Amino acid sequence: MSGVQFYNGGFGGGAQEMTAVLEPARAMFRGLIVERIMALEAYRKLVQHGENPQDELAKIAGIAHKISGVGATLGFFRTGQLAGVLDRAITENPAKCADVAYFQLVIDPMLESLLLEMESLLDD
Amino acid sequence: MKILAVDDDPIFLGVLLPMLAALGQTDVTIANSGEAALVKLSAESFDCLLLDIQMPGMSGVQLCAHVRNLPSHRRTPIVMISSMTGKRFIDDAFAAGATDYVTKPLDPMELKARVLMIERLLQERRLTAALEKKAEQRSDAITIKVDFETPFPIPGFERGIEYLALENYLLMLGNKRMYHTAAFGISVRNAHVYFKKSAPTCFVNTMGDVASAISDAVKAEQVMIAYAGSGNFVAVLSSRLSTELPELEAMIQSGIEDFASFYTADRLPLPQVKVGGLARASFFGVFNPTNILDHAMTLAQARPEAKHKSWWSAA
């Protein structure tokens, strides 16, 4: 197991015990990284080409939502944080984000940061 | 405790279930959509529901509203779990009937605190279930225990949420967003008369009559109201009232007068209500968001000439 610390918030049973019980979920998370990177890249292209941008944005937000929901708990703090920022930015203003110019200027850099962070997890 | 956890993300469930198991909660059923959850709820009963908000198809908030229409789960504690911290999401969740709101990523200590809170709530539920049964029977011959001071959910209170849920709502909003929030109290000035002179069931029914009049009076307002115990109701609003408070008081009193014949028959006075001034959070000082509820109730109970010196402001 890597040296990543799980976030257990002082939970009874100690960090090691929590680390062990969350290992299956952590393995699932890691196992989905490549698939999620590819999906995010594909949806990004569709938004940039203005093809149903709102629908594709919702899919991007959906993936970011899932990553942010568990990232920190499973020890992937930075990934979870970046995904959370992206999720909130899209969910709180979907119409504005669907504008290609706004997407390029504001949302795409957030997405790029998340993708780079996810790719870095593949190197661990 | 029998739990139904609803989330479309298997990884999140892979996090939630071991955390619950570490708290001794192993009787957990899972559903991966709102629709699947409703199927399970129609077949069996659960003590507690944990709902993700953002799911494809039926959202957690929509599911929560559906669940509140199921007689078997009208009072089941529902904890919403979401990474959304915006006020709109929190407002929608509590307005749909949520008992509590937890943010993702899950903090194990926070989950532990919530599970303990639910266990406490379930104990209160047992009392409520007995109350509802007796209230339906409308029988004064049956003895039930009701503390004057303790908040209890009022059967049939359409616009009401539980006091604990209202506290959780304010805690979720946090200090920063409290500056846009105000509260007012509605006090039944002669509540003690019903508690002392009549059976507990009659006291519960009287508070139910007042709750019904309040529901009618605030029909057009965006407020969250709870019964706070001791004959007091408290309402939290995040936008301006369309009705002035004295007018609201008159409307509630008028609604109560519709029940006059029942009170005359029972030789009891009509409930007399007083609506207090608006309580707002101050910009100064550190405070607990729920203090605004206490202050709103104090204002409703105060005599007109009374002055309050505190770091709260009353408009």
Interface residues (C-beta under 8 A of the other chain):
Chain A: Y7 N8 G9 G10 F11 G12 G13 E17 M18 V21 L22 P24 A25 M28 F29 L32 G62 H65 K66 S68 G69 V70 G71 A72 T73 L74 G80 G84 D87 R88 T91 E92
Chain B: D9 P10 I11 F12 G14 V15 P18 M19 A21 A22 D52 Q54 P56 S83 M84 T85 G86 K104 P105 L106 D107 P108 M109 E110 K112
